């Protein structure tokens, strides 16, 4: 019996359109910068970050808005 529920893949997805956060490595890849430079950006309060233990996640919405404002 189909209950109409959907399974949403949240990890291992290569499609950034359905994600709510980026990892530091993903941000580094998007900007084509080093991982250490991406951590430096995270520590500058340019966009919202979430710390979970030692892990850092970057809010996709706030990062994307910040990036859009950098393009002139």
Secondary structure as UniProt FT lines:
FT   HELIX           16..18
FT   STRAND          21..23
FT   HELIX           24..31
FT   HELIX           35..42
FT   TURN            43..45
FT   STRAND          49..52
FT   TURN            53..54
FT   STRAND          55..59
FT   HELIX           60..70
//
